[in-house]
Amino acid sequence: MLTGKYTSQLSDKQIEQLKLFAQLLQDHNKYLNLTRITEIDQIWTRHFEDSLQALAVLETLRLPGRKNSLIDIGSGGGFPALVLAVALPDWNIVSVEATGKKARFQHTAAEKMGLNNVDIYPERAEILANQFDFRGQFDAAVTRAMGRLSIISELTMPFIKTGGKFICWKGPKLDQELIAGKAAIELLGGRDINIIPYNLPGVADSDYKLLEATQVSPVPGQYPREYKTIKASPLGEKT
Ligand SMILES: C[S@@+](CC[C@H](N)C(=O)[O-])C[C@H]1O[C@@H](n2cnc3c(N)ncnc32)[C@H](O)[C@@H]1O
């Protein structure tokens, strides 16, 4: 398996957990369609090492004597939620995935990996975001491969506490999405947008970026709107 900056820092136990996760992904992918990436080195780089890029930002949120919390919106086969749950055993991780069979796969995988710091919800983000014990409760809300910035910010930011972080993984399309995305993030109470470029081992000409923003005030109560409205008139975009 091909390791990178973050996967090479994992303990033996964490490596065993991720090896098992890779095996489960390969086995279940045959009928669940969890990922297009099925070759082992590619799983380690494009899924595991990629998911761990958020550690650079998450480590800045740690406060002594208290458990941090993170929510992943649209986690699919478990990225980045389960990978971060392996790397951050002292964090509470919540994984939200609308498709029941993918959420069930994550449940099986988390159990087999012996993870007791992750809860998986087969639910839509825009429903959970209005529930008292989810709204504004998390130190970080993250999302990967979930679509345009102007849409995912509305689905993800309502979960973040004031002072917490919004983090999303982006590729070359970020440049086209950035003006509207920034406007959306600011409408939703986010500031200090920072873009962190990164490379993955063995991936030539990669143009990957992590976008982070700080939640400086609560998301206004009218957001998130219904999904069809979010899609029809994304925040910050001219429609
Ligand atoms: C392209 S996949 C990305 C999965 C994973 N984050 C990854 O990086 O591989 C997007 C996932 O988001 C889920 N999804 C889409 N809209 C959602 C919503 N409103 N709430 C929760 N999950 C959602 C879909 O079911 C799908 O599994």
The ligand as a Gaussian input file, in Angstrom:
#p B3LYP/6-31G(d) Opt

LIG

0 1
 C      -20.541000      11.577000      -4.458000
 S      -20.958000      10.892000      -2.919000
 C      -19.560000      11.316000      -1.951000
 C      -19.360000      10.353000      -0.841000
 C      -18.147000      10.606000       0.046000
 N      -18.225000      11.855000       0.758000
 C      -16.864000      10.532000      -0.734000
 O      -16.088000      11.500000      -0.694000
 O      -16.594000       9.519000      -1.371000
 C      -22.207000      11.989000      -2.249000
 C      -23.030000      11.305000      -1.173000
 O      -23.851000      12.269000      -0.529000
 C      -25.104000      11.705000      -0.232000
 N      -26.050000      12.836000      -0.135000
 C      -26.467000      13.634000      -1.144000
 N      -27.290000      14.595000      -0.668000
 C      -27.372000      14.396000       0.677000
 C      -28.070000      15.069000       1.719000
 N      -28.825000      16.129000       1.455000
 N      -27.937000      14.620000       2.973000
 C      -27.148000      13.526000       3.236000
 N      -26.483000      12.837000       2.285000
 C      -26.589000      13.275000       1.023000
 C      -25.380000      10.758000      -1.393000
 O      -26.273000       9.719000      -1.029000
 C      -23.976000      10.237000      -1.706000
 O      -23.698000       9.024000      -1.066000

